[in-house]
Each structure stands twice: as structure tokens, then as C-alpha cells.
Amino acid sequence: MQETSRKIINTPNLVYFSWMKQQNLTVVSNLLKEQKLKRFLEMFGNIYLDFMKVFYTNLQFNGDNLNSHVKGVDIEITHEVWTVVTRLKDIGL
């Protein structure tokens, strides 16, 4: 059985803070930096679009966790996993 997706998944884009500065968007840039989102928004690497399509198609919320199922593997993203991967702090409102 082949897993497929009916959802349209947009190719992720990066935020280039140097471009924001050139466009005189320093207020937005500073807000993102203050919210500790700079590293998260600048992440890059290999993108596996087929994996993403199946992952997001099967994505469900289970309490505070995200669950999905891809190629026979159950995936659970807990709050702790999310903060480690994104290096975001667990603080705020």
C-alpha cells in the first residue's frame, strides 16, 4: 500500500534577515529576534517533500502532542522534542 497525500504542501521558505534589513524591515526583524525565532526561521537543510506530504496528511493532535504515521512508523512530537529541535525556550504567556 502506497501512502499519498491530497493536501497541497508549499515548499518551505527561509527568512533572510539580511534581506529584511535591505528592505528596511528592521522592526519586523527585531521583533523576530526578540521572540527568539531568528534561528528557527533561518534553519535550512534537505527537504523531503514526499515525506512532508504524508506526514502532514496524517498529522493529528493528541493533547499537547503531534502524532503522525509515515511508512509504518508512528511519529510523536512532544513539547520537549519540539523545544530541543527548534531551540526555542519554554517561557512566555
Order of alpha helices (4+ residues) and beta strands (2+ residues): alpha-alpha-alpha-alpha-beta-beta-beta-alpha
